[in-house]
Amino acid sequence: MIDVLMLMGSDSDLEFMEAAIHELDAAGVPYAMHVASAHRTPHRVEQLVKDAERDGAKVIIAGAGGAAHLAGVIASHSMLPVIGVPLPTLGLGGFDALLATVQMPRGVPVATVGLGNAGNAALLALQILALSDERVRGYMLDARASMREKVVAKDEKLQARFMTKNDFAAKADPANHK
């Protein structure tokens, strides 16, 4: 049983997709990962999607650069939510992949995250899973709380380094700006 299927168009995409692996591993969510090309192995893409559905997958993450049709091809073969990760390319810096992933025709939706941001794709997949899995929901709530705590700690460090509370009050008082 898997919860997430991750496909990438080439093994060179792994450097970007590793962020998704990290997030899913941290959450303890089972996944399968494969290389399959929408153009060079379209039948393999279709079979991997069908196998993932049979194995209980609930969401699919697809990373591709260039023409980046992988997420759309997957979405055409499945009713599962598909999250596309447009990947940077040498020629156009990934703008081509971004447009190919985000500009899907009506009836074949693909959720698209930022360029190369497979970590956010995994977090979105976890949010989808959290709708029906209390363990994943708890993990996500804890992760969000941890992020908030880190931001507050960074602000406290900044405040301690650059100004005291009295300095801040003096700077904020309009009477001191004559």
Beta strands, then each sheet from edge to edge (+ up, - down):
strand 1: 4-8
strand 2: 31-35
strand 3: 59-64
strand 4: 82-86
strand 5: 111-112
sheet 1: 2+ 1+ 3+ 4+ 5+
end
